Amino acid sequence: MSEDPLSIVKQQLNDAIEEVDDSEVRFKLRTASQYIDVANQQKADPAETAEGAGSDD
């Protein structure tokens, strides 16, 4: 069974966050991890994402 590529990247980011001592690098890695969470959420519910895309008032 193949694992979702986003899940693999998320795990690698989390592993890197644990290993890095530089706070600025950890911040960037956590930010990237949060973008993965957003991508997973959008993938899980594309209809909700499409509804929000048209509301630029």
C-alpha positions, 0 to 999 in steps of 0.5 A, spaced: 500 500 500 502 506 497 502 512 502 500 519 500 505 523 498 503 529 502 503 525 508 510 523 507 512 530 506 509 532 513 512 526 516 519 528 514 518 536 516 516 533 523 522 529 523 526 535 521 523 540 526 525 535 531 532 535 529 534 542 528 536 547 533 535 553 529 529 557 531 528 560 524 529 554 520 524 550 525 519 556 524 519 555 516 519 548 517 512 548 521 510 553 516 511 548 511 508 543 515 501 547 516 501 548 508 501 541 508 495 541 513 491 546 509 493 542 502 490 535 506 484 539 508 482 542 501 483 535 498 478 532 503 473 537 502 474 540 495 467 542 494 468 547 500 474 550 498 471 551 491 465 555 495 470 559 498 474 561 492 469 565 489 468 570 495 473 576 494 468 581 496 
